[in-house]
């Protein structure tokens, strides 16, 4: 019999919070007359948003991404949906109420640039074309706090495959919405909205890169980036832009939001490395928000080195690719 070789970050699924805890929560709320959409409102102060895709959830968990580092439990739904960075709606973590002002239906998503199949799809049409699954990922913020989150969505490489980039495409540029009438912080001239992020094409097609459409077995709430956001768990959280409306394939490295807003602090790659400090604080440890700020050591590439280290082989291993 061929032995099963697990990734070095793998732990048994039992190390994560029992799936029944949040699956049963949905059934309890239904019994109270609150549907799956109402569940998000009741527990987080915000509706899961966009076209009605609630029939798609919950989705099956991918067992290759079912566990967490050192047995950390998943962060609770309530914390994950009320402790959010979203500068379009405010600079505090309590932005969930403001985020409800965002209109997410319809939500056209443009795919263009150096591709053979440029297209514009409504979010619902796009998500129904994709193979949805759930993955439990660690999320590490550059501010030195972290969570463990069960995201629903699809691998970014599936969207890349659909777009069919040309040989000249080297990067993927992801652009978030620009609606200052709904996101009042976008009126602030000091911030270079819309929020733009980017990945090398090799990063975008890495198995870990994931387009998120749901959270805890439900459609994604607005404060978490509805209807669609990015997660790349080996990078700091500011790389995971929310409310994505456009995806372009380009030849040159895109200038991202934080490369403009804070060029002395934030680089393009922003890969997690505990040995490369922020200009104002250490990155050696992090506070687990799901466990009342318990301190723990930060892992290289947020614990996903085996999956992504080869992307950076032969490059300068200093500040440039880690921050």
N, C-alpha and C positions, 0 to 999 in steps of 0.2 A: 504494500500500500504506500502511495506517495505521501510523505509527511506534509502537513499543512504548516506553512511558514507564515507567521503573523508579523505585521509591521511592528517595529519596536515600541510604538505608542499604544498598541492594542491592549485592552483589558477586557475581561468578560463583560457582557451586557449588564450583568447584575451590578456592576460598579456604578452604573448610572441610576438615576431615579426610576423606580418601577413605572413602566409605560402606563400601567392601569391607572395611576394616580391622575394623570391629566386626561386620559381617554374617558375615565369614569366621570370626570368633572363635566364633560360634554353631555353625558347621559343624564346626570342629575339636573343640569340646567334645562334640558329638554323636558324633563318631567315637571319642572316648575313653569313650563310654558315659555321658556326662553330658548330660541333657536340657536344654531351655531353662530350666526352673526351676532345675536344678542349676547352670547356668552362673552365675546370679547368686550362688548360695551359694559356688561355687568362687572367684569373683573378688572378691567384696565382703564375704564373711563374713556374708551375710544373704540369706534367701530372698525372691524376689519373692512377694508375698503376696495373700491373698484367695482367692476362688473361682478355679478353674482357667480363666483366660482366655488362657492361653499360645497357644492356637490362633489368636488374633486378631493376633499379632505375628510378624514386624515389619509395620508398616503403611507405606503409600506416603508418601513425603516430599512435602509441599506446596512446590512450587518457589518460591512467593512468599516463603517463609521458610527458604530453604536456605543462606543465606550469613551471614557474620559481619562485624563492624565491623573495618575496616582489615586484613582478611585473617587475623584471629585464628583459630587452629585450635580445634576443639572440645576441651573438657576431657576427659581420659580417663575411661572408665567407673570405673576403680579409684579415682580421686580424687573423682569426683562422688558415689560411694557410700560414701565413708569420711570426708569432710569435710562435716559436716552440723550445722546448728543445729536442735535439736529439744528445747526446754526441758522437754517432758513426760518426757524420758528422761535429762536431764542438761544441765549448762551448758558442758561441753566440746564440742569438735567430734567426739569419738570416742564416738558414741552408738549405733553400728550394732548392737553386741551387746545392749545394753539394749532396743533397739527390737524385737528378735525376740520379746520377751515379749508383744507386742500380738497379740490374737486378731482376725483380720480376716475370718473366715468363720464364720457369716454376717455381713454388713455392711449393715444396713438404712440407707437414706438417705431422710429425710423432706423433702418439699417442701411448704411451706405458707405461711401468711400471707395477704396480699392477692392471691390468685390464683383463677382460675376452675377450675383443675384441681389441687387438692391431692392428694397421693399419697405413699405409702411404697413404695419399690422396693428390692429387694436390689441391691447394687452390680453383680453380674453381669448382672441383668436390665436395669439402666440402661445399662451400657456397651455391651451388644449392640444397643441401640436407636439408638446414636449413630454418626454418620459419623466414624470414626477416621482420623487423619492424623498425620504427624510434622512438627514444626516445630523448627528450630534457633533458639533464643533466647539472648540474653545475660541473665545473672542478676547483678544488682548488689546486694550486701548493704550495709546501712546501716553495717556495720563497716569499709567501704572495701576489701573484697575482691570478686572477681568470677569468674565461670565462663562458659563457653559450652556450652549443653546441648541435645541433641536429644530433646525431649519428644515423647511420643505421647499423643494424647487427642482432645478435640473442642472446638469453640468454645463458650464459655459461653452465647452467644446461642441455641444450639440447645436448651439446657436451659430458658432463659427462654421461648423459644417454646412448648415443651411445657407449661410451667406456666401460661402465659397470664395474666400479671399484670393486675390491674384498673387503672383509671386513677388510683387513689389510691396505687399503689405507686411510690415514688421511689428506694428503695434496695434492695440485695440484702445480706442478712445471712448470713454463712457461719459455721457453728459446728462445731468439731472435737469429737472424742470426749472423754468423761469416764470414765475407767476407772482409778482410782487403784490398784486391786489389780494392774494390769498395768503402769501407767506411774507408778512410785513417786514421781517428782518432783511429781505432782499432789497429794500429801499436804502439800506445803509451802504453808502458809497465805499466805505473802507473794505468791504468784502467783495471779491471778484466773482460774483455770481454770474452765470449758473455754475454749480459745482461740477468740476470736471476731474475725472481720474483716468488712469491709463495703466495698461499692462503690456509687456512684451507679448508677442503672439505665442511664444513658447510657454509663458506663464498662463496665458488665457486658456491654453489647451491642456494644461496640467490637470490631472484628475481631480485635484482638490478645489479648483476654481469653480464657484457655484453661484448660479443666479437664484435668488431667494424669492419665493412667492407666498410662503406660509410660515407660520410659527406655532409650535406646540399643537400641531394637528388642525390648525385653522388657517383661513386666509390671513395674510400679513396685515397687522394694524397700521394705520397711517403713521403713527409716531415711530414705527420701526422701519419705515421706508416703502410702504405700499404705493403702488401695487407690486413693484419689483425693485430689488436692490441686489448689490453684489456682496459676496463674502469670499475672501481669500485668507484663510485662517492662519497662514504663516506670516502675514503682514499686520502692521498696526491698524487699528480699526478705522482711522480716517481714510484709508484706502478703499473702504467698503461703501461707496456712495449709494445714496438712497433716491427713490423716486426717479429712476432712470427713464429718459424719454428718447435718447438717441445713442446709437452705437455705430462708430465709424472705424474703419480699418485704414490705417495711415502708414506712410513710409517713414516719417520722422517722429521722434519721441514727443508726445504731446506735453504741453505745459499744463500742469495740474493746478487745482485750486490752491493748495497749500504751497506749491512752488512759487506762486505769485504772492500769496498773503504772508508767508513766512519763509522766505528763501534761505535765511540763515539757520533755520531749524528743520525744515521738512524737505526731504529729497524725493526722487521719483520712486525708488524701490521700497523704502520703508519696511524692510524685513526685520523681524524681531530678533534682537541680539542683546542678552543681558549685559554683555561686556562693552557695549557702545552706549554711553549715557546720553540722555537729553542734555541740552545746554543748561537746564535749570534743575534737573533731578536725576537720580540714578534709575536705571532700568533693570537692575539686578533682581528686584523683587516686585511683586504685584499684590494688590488687595482683591481677594475674591468677594465680589459684591454679594454673591449668593450665599455666602457664609459669614455675613456681618463684618466684612472687611478683613477676614483672616489673611495674614501675610503668608506668601509662599514664594519660592524661588521661581524666577522666569526661566523658561527653557529656550535654547537656541531655535530659531524659526518657530517659536511657540510650541515646540514639541513635534513638529512635522519635518524635521531635517531629512529623514530618510526619503521622503517623498519629493523634496524640492531642492536639496543641496546641489544636485547635479545641474540645475539651471544656471548656477553661478560659478561653476568650475572654471578655473583659469582667470578669473577676474580679481581685481583688487578687493581683498576681503575686509577692507577698512570701512570707514564711515559711509562711503558713497552707496554701497548696496544694502547697508543695514539701516540707514537713516537719511 
